Amino acid sequence: MKKTRRISYIYFLIPFILMSLACITKTSSAEDISSKETGKTQNFNDRPVYGYVENIYLGGGSRLKLKAKLDSGAKTSSLNAMDVVEFERDGKDWIKFYIINPETDEKIEFEKQIIRHVKIKQHGTKSQRRPVVMMEVRLGNTHVEREFNLISRDKFIYQALLGRSFINGIALIDVSRTFLAKSIVVAKNDQ
């Protein structure tokens, strides 16, 4: 009888021991995760946290302010483009397009070199071939140049969608909140 109690007591303790070890492992891995590609350790505590909707600013000096959805479910970033015209300049493919300034309803013109074309597959529809351009973007105090595919997003709430390729390595997303990004430079213009 005593032998049976000891064995059942040990079996009773094993799950608690395993759960304790798992908690210790999760705590240390949440703070420092090794990147397989670089071999470097990344610390998540030094990355800004943004909400699932944020204001972004396009272009170097244009200060075109758009609301963007941060979507970790999307691989690529997408930008609303109207009146799209592809053309050739110096033997390279370029594109001219317009984005509506939501504050003034003015059409802002952009001309960018086409980097490549990408096929986007959407659930229940035929895949689309979209041009991809590089755009300068400020999100909070982060200023980067990233790839955006161009498509009419007039049926969507937000003119810009920031996918994993944009977010990866620069920020974390808190999907329960919005408009967490703060920028000293931009905040002066918004007052």
ZAMARGU-4260 file (C-alpha; in steps of 0.2 Angstrom, whole numbers, plus 5000, padded with zeros to 4 digits):
<rodrens>
0) 5000/5000/5000 | 5014/5012/5005 | 5023/5008/4988 | 5007/5012/4978 | 5005/5029/4988
5) 5023/5034/4984 | 5021/5030/4965 | 5005/5040/4964 | 5013/5054/4973 | 5027/5055/4961
10) 5015/5054/4946 | 5005/5068/4954 | 5021/5079/4956 | 5028/5076/4938 | 5015/5088/4929
15) 5019/5102/4942 | 5038/5100/4939 | 5036/5100/4921 | 5024/5116/4921 | 5037/5125/4932
20) 5051/5121/4920 | 5040/5127/4906 | 5037/5143/4914 | 5055/5146/4918 | 5059/5143/4900
25) 5045/5154/4893 | 5051/5168/4904 | 5069/5168/4898 | 5064/5165/4880 | 5052/5180/4880
30) 5065/5192/4885 | 5079/5185/4874 | 5076/5175/4858 | 5090/5169/4848 | 5088/5173/4829
35) 5092/5157/4819 | 5097/5168/4804 | 5109/5180/4812 | 5114/5170/4827 | 5111/5186/4837
40) 5100/5188/4852 | 5085/5200/4851 | 5078/5209/4865 | 5060/5213/4863 | 5060/5226/4877
45) 5069/5239/4866 | 5056/5238/4852 | 5041/5250/4852 | 5024/5244/4853 | 5011/5250/4841
50) 4992/5247/4840 | 4984/5238/4826 | 4979/5255/4818 | 4992/5269/4818 | 4995/5285/4809
55) 5010/5285/4796 | 5018/5298/4786 | 5023/5295/4768 | 5037/5303/4758 | 5053/5312/4764
60) 5046/5329/4766 | 5028/5328/4760 | 5020/5324/4778 | 5005/5315/4770 | 4997/5308/4785
65) 4987/5291/4783 | 4979/5279/4794 | 4987/5262/4792 | 4982/5245/4798 | 4996/5234/4805
70) 4992/5217/4800 | 5004/5203/4805 | 4993/5191/4794 | 4998/5199/4778 | 5015/5196/4772
75) 5017/5212/4761 | 5012/5230/4763 | 4999/5238/4752 | 4995/5256/4748 | 4980/5264/4740
80) 4984/5270/4722 | 4972/5279/4711 | 4974/5283/4692 | 4988/5272/4690 | 4999/5274/4674
85) 5014/5263/4671 | 5027/5271/4659 | 5046/5269/4654 | 5059/5281/4659 | 5078/5279/4655
90) 5074/5261/4650 | 5066/5257/4667 | 5048/5254/4672 | 5040/5268/4682 | 5023/5271/4689
95) 5013/5287/4692 | 4999/5286/4705 | 4989/5297/4716 | 4984/5295/4735 | 4970/5305/4743
100) 4975/5316/4757 | 4961/5312/4770 | 4963/5329/4778 | 4960/5339/4762 | 4953/5327/4749
105) 4967/5333/4738 | 4975/5320/4726 | 4994/5319/4730 | 5005/5313/4715 | 5019/5301/4716
110) 5031/5294/4703 | 5041/5279/4708 | 5052/5266/4699 | 5044/5249/4699 | 5055/5237/4709
115) 5045/5221/4703 | 5028/5214/4702 | 5020/5203/4714 | 5005/5190/4713 | 4993/5193/4728
120) 4982/5178/4732 | 4966/5183/4741 | 4953/5170/4748 | 4939/5167/4736 | 4946/5178/4722
125) 4958/5177/4707 | 4976/5182/4711 | 4981/5199/4706 | 4997/5205/4699 | 5002/5221/4707
130) 5017/5233/4705 | 5029/5236/4720 | 5038/5252/4724 | 5049/5258/4738 | 5041/5271/4749
135) 5048/5282/4763 | 5037/5280/4779 | 5038/5287/4796 | 5029/5277/4810 | 5031/5285/4827
140) 5050/5289/4828 | 5054/5275/4816 | 5059/5281/4798 | 5061/5267/4785 | 5060/5264/4767
145) 5050/5248/4763 | 5041/5240/4748 | 5023/5243/4745 | 5012/5234/4732 | 5000/5247/4724
150) 4981/5243/4722 | 4965/5252/4724 | 4960/5251/4742 | 4945/5262/4741 | 4933/5248/4747
155) 4944/5247/4763 | 4944/5258/4778 | 4962/5261/4778 | 4973/5267/4763 | 4988/5258/4769
160) 4991/5241/4776 | 5008/5237/4784 | 5012/5218/4783 | 5025/5207/4791 | 5039/5213/4779
165) 5036/5230/4786 | 5034/5227/4804 | 5047/5213/4806 | 5062/5218/4817 | 5056/5236/4820
170) 5040/5234/4832 | 5028/5224/4841 | 5009/5225/4839 | 4996/5226/4853 | 4981/5221/4844
175) 4969/5227/4858 | 4974/5245/4856 | 4976/5259/4843 | 4986/5275/4840 | 5001/5271/4852
180) 5014/5278/4840 | 5021/5295/4846 | 5033/5305/4836 | 5042/5321/4843 | 5044/5328/4825
185) 5026/5324/4819 | 5018/5329/4835 | 5022/5347/4833 | 5013/5347/4816 | 4998/5339/4823
190) 4994/5352/4836
</rodrens>
